[in-house]
Amino acid sequence: MQITDAVEARADIDQTRTAAMGGSFGGYMANWIAGHTDRFKAVVTHASLWALDQFNGTTDHSPYWRSIFTPEGQAENSPHHSLANIVSPLLVIHGDRDYRVPIGESLRLWAELNATFADEEGKHPHRFLYFPDENHWILKPQHAVVWYQTVFGFLGEHVLGEEPTTPDVLR
């Protein structure tokens, strides 16, 4: 956040049009930021950790995570505890064949966003982009195009005030 403060202090930066993005552990940070500040107009979270108690036993590298997070550390630092504080619209992205950060992290985040923020008609500002045959990173060229189109469309809508867009292949 100190880097964001420094960048926003520049004369050539419009501090009213900022977003946060992260993937993998950076996605964990994006989720954490989403629940702890309202300064970003949008947050993009890709292949991200949401509930550390759930994640710790499902990742393909569980011994490592168990060595750095005690149960107390998991409880204290898990983004899911700050769900109710999320103000910025989130774009949640995940591949179903992700074994480093299993899809259950994003599915739980998506379910909790829906349960917490949907109005009577089921509408809310959050979006979910799911790739059934991708892993931790989106590697197929045609999927990368959809990824970028979706991210730029989401940021255009929420940060720049543009009309919402959806890639043709998703309509």
Backbone as JSON Lines, residues from 0, in Angstrom:
{"i":0,"aa":"M","n":[0.82,-1.18,0.0],"ca":[0.0,0.0,0.0],"c":[0.88,1.26,0.0]}
{"i":1,"aa":"Q","n":[2.1,1.16,0.54],"ca":[2.99,2.3,0.52],"c":[3.43,2.62,-0.91]}
{"i":2,"aa":"I","n":[3.6,1.59,-1.73],"ca":[3.93,1.82,-3.14],"c":[2.76,2.5,-3.83]}
{"i":3,"aa":"T","n":[1.55,2.05,-3.55],"ca":[0.36,2.69,-4.13],"c":[0.3,4.15,-3.71]}
{"i":4,"aa":"D","n":[0.58,4.44,-2.44],"ca":[0.6,5.83,-1.97],"c":[1.61,6.65,-2.75]}
{"i":5,"aa":"A","n":[2.8,6.09,-2.96],"ca":[3.85,6.83,-3.66],"c":[3.48,7.08,-5.12]}
{"i":6,"aa":"V","n":[2.91,6.08,-5.77],"ca":[2.5,6.25,-7.16],"c":[1.38,7.26,-7.27]}
{"i":7,"aa":"E","n":[0.41,7.18,-6.39],"ca":[-0.72,8.11,-6.43],"c":[-0.31,9.55,-6.13]}
{"i":8,"aa":"A","n":[0.82,9.74,-5.49],"ca":[1.3,11.09,-5.19],"c":[1.87,11.78,-6.43]}
{"i":9,"aa":"R","n":[2.13,11.03,-7.49],"ca":[2.67,11.61,-8.72],"c":[1.61,12.47,-9.41]}
{"i":10,"aa":"A","n":[2.05,13.56,-10.02],"ca":[1.13,14.48,-10.7],"c":[0.46,13.87,-11.92]}
{"i":11,"aa":"D","n":[1.1,12.87,-12.54],"ca":[0.56,12.27,-13.76],"c":[-0.33,11.05,-13.49]}
{"i":12,"aa":"I","n":[-0.68,10.82,-12.25],"ca":[-1.53,9.68,-11.87],"c":[-2.86,10.19,-11.33]}
{"i":13,"aa":"D","n":[-3.94,9.59,-11.81],"ca":[-5.28,9.91,-11.32],"c":[-5.62,8.92,-10.21]}
{"i":14,"aa":"Q","n":[-5.51,9.34,-8.98],"ca":[-5.72,8.44,-7.84],"c":[-7.17,8.0,-7.68]}
{"i":15,"aa":"T","n":[-8.08,8.58,-8.44],"ca":[-9.49,8.16,-8.37],"c":[-9.77,6.98,-9.3]}
{"i":16,"aa":"R","n":[-8.76,6.57,-10.07],"ca":[-8.96,5.48,-11.04],"c":[-7.89,4.41,-10.85]}
{"i":17,"aa":"T","n":[-7.97,3.71,-9.73],"ca":[-6.99,2.67,-9.44],"c":[-7.68,1.32,-9.26]}
{"i":18,"aa":"A","n":[-6.91,0.28,-9.53],"ca":[-7.38,-1.09,-9.34],"c":[-6.24,-1.91,-8.76]}
{"i":19,"aa":"A","n":[-6.58,-3.03,-8.17],"ca":[-5.58,-3.96,-7.65],"c":[-5.78,-5.3,-8.36]}
{"i":20,"aa":"M","n":[-4.68,-5.96,-8.67],"ca":[-4.73,-7.27,-9.32],"c":[-3.68,-8.17,-8.7]}
{"i":21,"aa":"G","n":[-3.98,-9.47,-8.68],"ca":[-2.99,-10.42,-8.23],"c":[-3.38,-11.83,-8.59]}
{"i":22,"aa":"G","n":[-2.36,-12.67,-8.77],"ca":[-2.59,-14.08,-9.07],"c":[-1.78,-14.95,-8.12]}
{"i":23,"aa":"S","n":[-2.34,-16.11,-7.78],"ca":[-1.72,-17.05,-6.87],"c":[-1.59,-16.39,-5.49]}
{"i":24,"aa":"F","n":[-0.37,-16.29,-4.92],"ca":[-0.26,-15.62,-3.63],"c":[-0.55,-14.13,-3.78]}
{"i":25,"aa":"G","n":[-0.29,-13.57,-4.97],"ca":[-0.71,-12.2,-5.25],"c":[-2.22,-12.08,-5.24]}
{"i":26,"aa":"G","n":[-2.92,-13.15,-5.63],"ca":[-4.37,-13.19,-5.53],"c":[-4.83,-13.21,-4.09]}
{"i":27,"aa":"Y","n":[-4.08,-13.91,-3.25],"ca":[-4.34,-13.85,-1.81],"c":[-4.26,-12.4,-1.34]}
{"i":28,"aa":"M","n":[-3.2,-11.71,-1.78],"ca":[-3.04,-10.31,-1.38],"c":[-4.18,-9.45,-1.93]}
{"i":29,"aa":"A","n":[-4.61,-9.72,-3.17],"ca":[-5.74,-8.97,-3.74],"c":[-7.0,-9.2,-2.9]}
{"i":30,"aa":"N","n":[-7.23,-10.44,-2.49],"ca":[-8.39,-10.74,-1.64],"c":[-8.28,-10.03,-0.29]}
{"i":31,"aa":"W","n":[-7.08,-10.04,0.27],"ca":[-6.86,-9.37,1.55],"c":[-7.14,-7.87,1.4]}
{"i":32,"aa":"I","n":[-6.59,-7.27,0.36],"ca":[-6.79,-5.84,0.11],"c":[-8.28,-5.54,-0.05]}
{"i":33,"aa":"A","n":[-8.99,-6.39,-0.79],"ca":[-10.42,-6.16,-1.04],"c":[-11.2,-6.07,0.26]}
{"i":34,"aa":"G","n":[-10.81,-6.82,1.26],"ca":[-11.52,-6.81,2.53],"c":[-11.01,-5.81,3.54]}
{"i":35,"aa":"H","n":[-9.96,-5.05,3.16],"ca":[-9.36,-4.13,4.13],"c":[-9.23,-2.69,3.65]}
{"i":36,"aa":"T","n":[-9.68,-2.39,2.45],"ca":[-9.67,-1.0,1.98],"c":[-10.72,-0.82,0.89]}
{"i":37,"aa":"D","n":[-11.19,0.4,0.78],"ca":[-12.14,0.72,-0.28],"c":[-11.51,1.65,-1.32]}
{"i":38,"aa":"R","n":[-10.2,1.74,-1.34],"ca":[-9.54,2.73,-2.19],"c":[-9.45,2.32,-3.65]}
{"i":39,"aa":"F","n":[-9.7,1.05,-3.99],"ca":[-9.6,0.6,-5.37],"c":[-10.99,0.49,-6.0]}
{"i":40,"aa":"K","n":[-11.1,0.93,-7.22],"ca":[-12.38,0.89,-7.94],"c":[-12.74,-0.52,-8.36]}
{"i":41,"aa":"A","n":[-11.75,-1.41,-8.45],"ca":[-11.98,-2.81,-8.82],"c":[-10.79,-3.64,-8.35]}
{"i":42,"aa":"V","n":[-11.05,-4.94,-8.15],"ca":[-10.01,-5.89,-7.77],"c":[-10.14,-7.12,-8.65]}
{"i":43,"aa":"V","n":[-9.03,-7.55,-9.25],"ca":[-8.99,-8.77,-10.04],"c":[-8.16,-9.78,-9.25]}
{"i":44,"aa":"T","n":[-8.74,-10.95,-9.01],"ca":[-8.07,-11.98,-8.23],"c":[-8.06,-13.28,-9.04]}
{"i":45,"aa":"H","n":[-6.86,-13.78,-9.34],"ca":[-6.69,-14.94,-10.21],"c":[-6.04,-16.08,-9.43]}
{"i":46,"aa":"A","n":[-6.65,-17.27,-9.49],"ca":[-6.09,-18.47,-8.84],"c":[-5.66,-18.14,-7.4]}
{"i":47,"aa":"S","n":[-6.59,-17.59,-6.65],"ca":[-6.23,-17.0,-5.36],"c":[-6.65,-17.81,-4.16]}
{"i":48,"aa":"L","n":[-5.91,-17.62,-3.09],"ca":[-6.24,-18.22,-1.8],"c":[-7.31,-17.36,-1.14]}
{"i":49,"aa":"W","n":[-8.35,-18.01,-0.64],"ca":[-9.45,-17.29,0.01],"c":[-9.6,-17.69,1.47]}
{"i":50,"aa":"A","n":[-9.68,-18.97,1.74],"ca":[-9.9,-19.46,3.1],"c":[-8.73,-20.36,3.48]}
{"i":51,"aa":"L","n":[-7.81,-19.84,4.26],"ca":[-6.56,-20.56,4.54],"c":[-6.78,-21.89,5.23]}
{"i":52,"aa":"D","n":[-7.81,-22.0,6.06],"ca":[-8.07,-23.28,6.73],"c":[-8.43,-24.36,5.71]}
{"i":53,"aa":"Q","n":[-9.16,-23.99,4.69],"ca":[-9.55,-24.91,3.62],"c":[-8.38,-25.19,2.69]}
{"i":54,"aa":"F","n":[-7.66,-24.13,2.3],"ca":[-6.57,-24.23,1.34],"c":[-5.46,-25.14,1.82]}
{"i":55,"aa":"N","n":[-5.09,-24.99,3.06],"ca":[-3.92,-25.67,3.61],"c":[-3.93,-27.18,3.39]}
{"i":56,"aa":"G","n":[-5.07,-27.8,3.45],"ca":[-5.13,-29.25,3.27],"c":[-5.45,-29.71,1.86]}
{"i":57,"aa":"T","n":[-5.64,-28.77,0.92],"ca":[-6.04,-29.18,-0.43],"c":[-5.0,-28.87,-1.5]}
{"i":58,"aa":"T","n":[-4.04,-28.01,-1.21],"ca":[-3.02,-27.68,-2.19],"c":[-2.09,-28.86,-2.43]}
{"i":59,"aa":"D","n":[-1.45,-28.87,-3.6],"ca":[-0.49,-29.94,-3.9],"c":[0.83,-29.76,-3.13]}
{"i":60,"aa":"H","n":[0.98,-28.67,-2.44],"ca":[2.21,-28.41,-1.69],"c":[1.89,-28.12,-0.22]}
{"i":61,"aa":"S","n":[1.0,-28.94,0.32],"ca":[0.49,-28.75,1.67],"c":[1.58,-28.69,2.76]}
{"i":62,"aa":"P","n":[2.61,-29.55,2.72],"ca":[3.62,-29.46,3.79],"c":[4.28,-28.09,3.89]}
{"i":63,"aa":"Y","n":[4.52,-27.45,2.76],"ca":[5.11,-26.12,2.79],"c":[4.19,-25.13,3.5]}
{"i":64,"aa":"W","n":[2.92,-25.12,3.11],"ca":[1.99,-24.16,3.7],"c":[1.77,-24.43,5.18]}
{"i":65,"aa":"R","n":[1.76,-25.69,5.54],"ca":[1.61,-26.02,6.97],"c":[2.83,-25.57,7.77]}
{"i":66,"aa":"S","n":[3.99,-25.5,7.1],"ca":[5.2,-25.07,7.81],"c":[5.25,-23.56,8.02]}
{"i":67,"aa":"I","n":[4.54,-22.78,7.2],"ca":[4.61,-21.33,7.36],"c":[3.38,-20.73,8.03]}
{"i":68,"aa":"F","n":[2.29,-21.47,8.1],"ca":[1.09,-20.96,8.74],"c":[0.68,-21.88,9.87]}
{"i":69,"aa":"T","n":[0.74,-21.39,11.09],"ca":[0.18,-22.12,12.21],"c":[-1.34,-22.0,12.11]}
{"i":70,"aa":"P","n":[-2.09,-22.83,12.82],"ca":[-3.55,-22.66,12.82],"c":[-3.96,-21.24,13.24]}
{"i":71,"aa":"E","n":[-3.24,-20.67,14.2],"ca":[-3.55,-19.31,14.63],"c":[-3.25,-18.3,13.52]}
{"i":72,"aa":"G","n":[-2.14,-18.51,12.83],"ca":[-1.78,-17.63,11.72],"c":[-2.78,-17.72,10.57]}
{"i":73,"aa":"Q","n":[-3.26,-18.94,10.33],"ca":[-4.28,-19.11,9.29],"c":[-5.54,-18.32,9.64]}
{"i":74,"aa":"A","n":[-5.98,-18.45,10.87],"ca":[-7.21,-17.77,11.29],"c":[-7.03,-16.25,11.24]}
{"i":75,"aa":"E","n":[-5.87,-15.77,11.66],"ca":[-5.63,-14.33,11.72],"c":[-5.46,-13.71,10.34]}
{"i":76,"aa":"N","n":[-4.94,-14.46,9.38],"ca":[-4.56,-13.89,8.09],"c":[-5.41,-14.37,6.92]}
{"i":77,"aa":"S","n":[-6.51,-15.01,7.17],"ca":[-7.35,-15.52,6.1],"c":[-8.3,-14.44,5.58]}
{"i":78,"aa":"P","n":[-8.23,-14.14,4.28],"ca":[-9.08,-13.07,3.73],"c":[-10.58,-13.29,3.93]}
{"i":79,"aa":"H","n":[-11.0,-14.54,4.02],"ca":[-12.44,-14.79,4.07],"c":[-13.11,-14.21,5.31]}
{"i":80,"aa":"H","n":[-12.34,-13.91,6.33],"ca":[-12.91,-13.31,7.53],"c":[-13.35,-11.86,7.31]}
{"i":81,"aa":"S","n":[-12.9,-11.24,6.22],"ca":[-13.23,-9.84,5.94],"c":[-14.21,-9.69,4.79]}
{"i":82,"aa":"L","n":[-14.92,-10.74,4.46],"ca":[-15.88,-10.72,3.35],"c":[-16.85,-9.54,3.45]}
{"i":83,"aa":"A","n":[-17.42,-9.32,4.59],"ca":[-18.45,-8.28,4.75],"c":[-17.9,-6.88,4.51]}
{"i":84,"aa":"N","n":[-16.58,-6.71,4.56],"ca":[-15.96,-5.4,4.37],"c":[-15.62,-5.11,2.91]}
{"i":85,"aa":"I","n":[-15.87,-6.04,2.0],"ca":[-15.52,-5.83,0.6],"c":[-16.44,-4.78,0.0]}
{"i":86,"aa":"V","n":[-15.84,-3.75,-0.6],"ca":[-16.57,-2.67,-1.24],"c":[-16.33,-2.69,-2.74]}
{"i":87,"aa":"S","n":[-15.1,-2.95,-3.15],"ca":[-14.74,-2.94,-4.57],"c":[-15.3,-4.15,-5.29]}
{"i":88,"aa":"P","n":[-15.76,-3.97,-6.54],"ca":[-16.17,-5.12,-7.33],"c":[-14.98,-6.06,-7.58]}
{"i":89,"aa":"L","n":[-15.21,-7.35,-7.47],"ca":[-14.16,-8.35,-7.69],"c":[-14.43,-9.11,-8.98]}
{"i":90,"aa":"L","n":[-13.37,-9.35,-9.74],"ca":[-13.39,-10.3,-10.85],"c":[-12.57,-11.49,-10.37]}
{"i":91,"aa":"V","n":[-13.22,-12.61,-10.19],"ca":[-12.6,-13.85,-9.7],"c":[-12.33,-14.73,-10.91]}
{"i":92,"aa":"I","n":[-11.07,-15.18,-11.09],"ca":[-10.69,-16.01,-12.24],"c":[-10.0,-17.26,-11.72]}
{"i":93,"aa":"H","n":[-10.35,-18.42,-12.31],"ca":[-9.71,-19.66,-11.87],"c":[-9.82,-20.75,-12.93]}
{"i":94,"aa":"G","n":[-8.82,-21.61,-13.0],"ca":[-8.84,-22.8,-13.83],"c":[-9.15,-24.02,-12.99]}
{"i":95,"aa":"D","n":[-9.97,-24.91,-13.51],"ca":[-10.43,-26.08,-12.75],"c":[-9.33,-27.1,-12.51]}
{"i":96,"aa":"R","n":[-8.28,-27.1,-13.31],"ca":[-7.19,-28.07,-13.16],"c":[-6.01,-27.5,-12.37]}
{"i":97,"aa":"D","n":[-6.3,-26.56,-11.52],"ca":[-5.28,-25.93,-10.68],"c":[-5.12,-26.77,-9.43]}
{"i":98,"aa":"Y","n":[-3.93,-27.33,-9.25],"ca":[-3.67,-28.14,-8.07],"c":[-2.85,-27.38,-7.03]}
{"i":99,"aa":"R","n":[-2.22,-26.29,-7.45],"ca":[-1.49,-25.45,-6.48],"c":[-2.48,-24.7,-5.6]}
{"i":100,"aa":"V","n":[-3.46,-24.05,-6.24],"ca":[-4.55,-23.39,-5.51],"c":[-5.84,-23.98,-6.09]}
{"i":101,"aa":"P","n":[-6.37,-25.02,-5.48],"ca":[-7.53,-25.71,-6.03],"c":[-8.73,-24.79,-6.24]}
{"i":102,"aa":"I","n":[-9.53,-25.14,-7.22],"ca":[-10.69,-24.36,-7.64],"c":[-11.65,-24.08,-6.47]}
{"i":103,"aa":"G","n":[-11.63,-24.92,-5.46],"ca":[-12.5,-24.71,-4.3],"c":[-12.31,-23.35,-3.65]}
{"i":104,"aa":"E","n":[-11.11,-22.79,-3.75],"ca":[-10.88,-21.46,-3.18],"c":[-11.75,-20.41,-3.87]}
{"i":105,"aa":"S","n":[-11.74,-20.41,-5.2],"ca":[-12.54,-19.42,-5.93],"c":[-14.02,-19.74,-5.89]}
{"i":106,"aa":"L","n":[-14.36,-21.02,-5.87],"ca":[-15.78,-21.37,-5.77],"c":[-16.35,-20.91,-4.44]}
{"i":107,"aa":"R","n":[-15.59,-21.08,-3.37],"ca":[-16.06,-20.61,-2.07],"c":[-16.16,-19.08,-2.05]}
{"i":108,"aa":"L","n":[-15.14,-18.4,-2.58],"ca":[-15.18,-16.94,-2.66],"c":[-16.41,-16.49,-3.45]}
{"i":109,"aa":"W","n":[-16.65,-17.11,-4.61],"ca":[-17.79,-16.74,-5.45],"c":[-19.11,-16.99,-4.73]}
{"i":110,"aa":"A","n":[-19.23,-18.13,-4.09],"ca":[-20.47,-18.44,-3.36],"c":[-20.71,-17.44,-2.24]}
{"i":111,"aa":"E","n":[-19.65,-17.08,-1.53],"ca":[-19.8,-16.14,-0.42],"c":[-20.09,-14.72,-0.92]}
{"i":112,"aa":"L","n":[-19.51,-14.32,-2.06],"ca":[-19.85,-13.02,-2.65],"c":[-21.33,-12.98,-3.02]}
{"i":113,"aa":"N","n":[-21.8,-14.07,-3.65],"ca":[-23.22,-14.13,-4.03],"c":[-24.12,-14.09,-2.8]}
{"i":114,"aa":"A","n":[-23.81,-14.87,-1.8],"ca":[-24.66,-14.93,-0.6],"c":[-24.67,-13.6,0.16]}
{"i":115,"aa":"T","n":[-23.58,-12.87,0.1],"ca":[-23.46,-11.63,0.87],"c":[-23.93,-10.4,0.11]}
{"i":116,"aa":"F","n":[-23.7,-10.35,-1.2],"ca":[-23.9,-9.09,-1.92],"c":[-25.02,-9.1,-2.95]}
{"i":117,"aa":"A","n":[-25.57,-10.24,-3.3],"ca":[-26.62,-10.27,-4.32],"c":[-27.89,-9.61,-3.82]}
{"i":118,"aa":"D","n":[-28.53,-8.84,-4.71],"ca":[-29.82,-8.26,-4.35],"c":[-30.93,-9.29,-4.56]}
{"i":119,"aa":"E","n":[-32.18,-8.87,-4.45],"ca":[-33.3,-9.8,-4.57],"c":[-33.34,-10.5,-5.93]}
{"i":120,"aa":"E","n":[-32.78,-9.85,-6.94],"ca":[-32.75,-10.43,-8.29],"c":[-31.47,-11.21,-8.56]}
{"i":121,"aa":"G","n":[-30.61,-11.31,-7.56],"ca":[-29.35,-12.04,-7.72],"c":[-28.24,-11.23,-8.37]}
{"i":122,"aa":"K","n":[-28.41,-9.92,-8.48],"ca":[-27.42,-9.07,-9.13],"c":[-26.45,-8.47,-8.12]}
{"i":123,"aa":"H","n":[-25.22,-8.33,-8.55],"ca":[-24.16,-7.67,-7.77],"c":[-23.03,-7.32,-8.74]}
{"i":124,"aa":"P","n":[-22.06,-6.54,-8.32],"ca":[-21.02,-6.07,-9.26],"c":[-19.9,-7.08,-9.52]}
{"i":125,"aa":"H","n":[-19.86,-8.17,-8.78],"ca":[-18.77,-9.13,-8.89],"c":[-18.97,-10.06,-10.09]}
{"i":126,"aa":"R","n":[-17.85,-10.57,-10.63],"ca":[-17.9,-11.46,-11.79],"c":[-16.96,-12.64,-11.56]}
{"i":127,"aa":"F","n":[-17.26,-13.73,-12.28],"ca":[-16.46,-14.95,-12.17],"c":[-16.11,-15.43,-13.58]}
{"i":128,"aa":"L","n":[-14.84,-15.7,-13.83],"ca":[-14.38,-16.25,-15.11],"c":[-13.74,-17.59,-14.82]}
{"i":129,"aa":"Y","n":[-14.32,-18.63,-15.39],"ca":[-13.95,-20.02,-15.1],"c":[-13.41,-20.68,-16.36]}
{"i":130,"aa":"F","n":[-12.28,-21.35,-16.23],"ca":[-11.68,-22.1,-17.33],"c":[-11.64,-23.58,-16.93]}
{"i":131,"aa":"P","n":[-12.54,-24.41,-17.46],"ca":[-12.61,-25.8,-17.02],"c":[-11.39,-26.65,-17.36]}
{"i":132,"aa":"D","n":[-10.62,-26.26,-18.38],"ca":[-9.48,-27.09,-18.76],"c":[-8.14,-26.35,-18.67]}
{"i":133,"aa":"E","n":[-8.05,-25.39,-17.78],"ca":[-6.79,-24.7,-17.53],"c":[-6.34,-24.99,-16.1]}
{"i":134,"aa":"N","n":[-5.07,-24.67,-15.84],"ca":[-4.52,-24.96,-14.52],"c":[-4.26,-23.66,-13.75]}
{"i":135,"aa":"H","n":[-3.13,-23.57,-13.08],"ca":[-2.83,-22.41,-12.25],"c":[-2.71,-21.13,-13.08]}
{"i":136,"aa":"W","n":[-2.21,-21.27,-14.28],"ca":[-2.1,-20.15,-15.21],"c":[-2.87,-20.48,-16.47]}
{"i":137,"aa":"I","n":[-3.35,-19.48,-17.14],"ca":[-4.12,-19.66,-18.37],"c":[-3.12,-19.7,-19.53]}
{"i":138,"aa":"L","n":[-2.94,-20.88,-20.12],"ca":[-1.86,-21.09,-21.07],"c":[-2.3,-21.23,-22.53]}
{"i":139,"aa":"K","n":[-3.52,-21.65,-22.77],"ca":[-3.97,-21.81,-24.16],"c":[-4.19,-20.43,-24.78]}
{"i":140,"aa":"P","n":[-3.63,-20.2,-25.97],"ca":[-3.71,-18.85,-26.57],"c":[-5.14,-18.31,-26.66]}
{"i":141,"aa":"Q","n":[-6.09,-19.13,-27.08],"ca":[-7.47,-18.63,-27.21],"c":[-8.06,-18.28,-25.84]}
{"i":142,"aa":"H","n":[-7.63,-18.96,-24.79],"ca":[-8.1,-18.64,-23.45],"c":[-7.42,-17.39,-22.91]}
{"i":143,"aa":"A","n":[-6.16,-17.2,-23.26],"ca":[-5.46,-15.98,-22.84],"c":[-6.14,-14.75,-23.42]}
{"i":144,"aa":"V","n":[-6.61,-14.85,-24.66],"ca":[-7.33,-13.73,-25.28],"c":[-8.59,-13.42,-24.48]}
{"i":145,"aa":"V","n":[-9.34,-14.45,-24.12],"ca":[-10.56,-14.25,-23.32],"c":[-10.2,-13.66,-21.96]}
{"i":146,"aa":"W","n":[-9.13,-14.14,-21.36],"ca":[-8.68,-13.63,-20.06],"c":[-8.45,-12.13,-20.16]}
{"i":147,"aa":"Y","n":[-7.63,-11.71,-21.13],"ca":[-7.31,-10.29,-21.26],"c":[-8.54,-9.46,-21.62]}
{"i":148,"aa":"Q","n":[-9.36,-9.93,-22.52],"ca":[-10.56,-9.19,-22.88],"c":[-11.47,-9.0,-21.67]}
{"i":149,"aa":"T","n":[-11.61,-10.04,-20.87],"ca":[-12.46,-9.97,-19.68],"c":[-11.88,-9.02,-18.64]}
{"i":150,"aa":"V","n":[-10.59,-9.13,-18.37],"ca":[-9.95,-8.26,-17.39],"c":[-10.04,-6.8,-17.85]}
{"i":151,"aa":"F","n":[-9.67,-6.53,-19.1],"ca":[-9.72,-5.14,-19.58],"c":[-11.15,-4.61,-19.6]}
{"i":152,"aa":"G","n":[-12.12,-5.46,-19.95],"ca":[-13.52,-5.03,-19.93],"c":[-13.99,-4.72,-18.52]}
{"i":153,"aa":"F","n":[-13.64,-5.55,-17.56],"ca":[-14.02,-5.35,-16.16],"c":[-13.4,-4.06,-15.62]}
{"i":154,"aa":"L","n":[-12.1,-3.87,-15.88],"ca":[-11.43,-2.66,-15.42],"c":[-11.96,-1.43,-16.14]}
{"i":155,"aa":"G","n":[-12.25,-1.57,-17.43],"ca":[-12.82,-0.45,-18.17],"c":[-14.14,0.0,-17.57]}
{"i":156,"aa":"E","n":[-14.97,-0.96,-17.23],"ca":[-16.28,-0.65,-16.64],"c":[-16.13,0.01,-15.27]}
{"i":157,"aa":"H","n":[-15.37,-0.61,-14.39],"ca":[-15.35,-0.17,-12.99],"c":[-14.33,0.93,-12.68]}
{"i":158,"aa":"V","n":[-13.27,1.01,-13.47],"ca":[-12.24,2.02,-13.21],"c":[-12.4,3.23,-14.12]}
{"i":159,"aa":"L","n":[-12.7,2.97,-15.4],"ca":[-12.77,4.06,-16.37],"c":[-14.19,4.54,-16.65]}
{"i":160,"aa":"G","n":[-15.19,3.81,-16.16],"ca":[-16.58,4.21,-16.38],"c":[-17.09,3.91,-17.78]}
{"i":161,"aa":"E","n":[-16.46,2.96,-18.45],"ca":[-16.89,2.58,-19.8],"c":[-18.09,1.64,-19.73]}
{"i":162,"aa":"E","n":[-18.73,1.46,-20.86],"ca":[-19.84,0.51,-20.94],"c":[-19.3,-0.9,-20.69]}
{"i":163,"aa":"P","n":[-20.05,-1.74,-19.99],"ca":[-19.61,-3.13,-19.75],"c":[-19.43,-3.88,-21.08]}
{"i":164,"aa":"T","n":[-18.39,-4.69,-21.14],"ca":[-18.16,-5.52,-22.32],"c":[-17.93,-6.96,-21.89]}
{"i":165,"aa":"T","n":[-18.26,-7.87,-22.78],"ca":[-18.03,-9.29,-22.57],"c":[-17.44,-9.84,-23.85]}
{"i":166,"aa":"P","n":[-16.4,-10.68,-23.77],"ca":[-15.86,-11.27,-24.99],"c":[-16.95,-12.01,-25.76]}
{"i":167,"aa":"D","n":[-16.92,-11.9,-27.09],"ca":[-17.95,-12.54,-27.93],"c":[-18.12,-14.0,-27.6]}
{"i":168,"aa":"V","n":[-17.05,-14.71,-27.35],"ca":[-17.13,-16.15,-27.11],"c":[-17.88,-16.48,-25.82]}
{"i":169,"aa":"L","n":[-18.05,-15.52,-24.93],"ca":[-18.76,-15.75,-23.66],"c":[-20.22,-15.3,-23.7]}
{"i":170,"aa":"R","n":[-20.65,-14.78,-24.83],"ca":[-22.05,-14.31,-24.92],"c":[-22.97,-15.43,-25.3]}
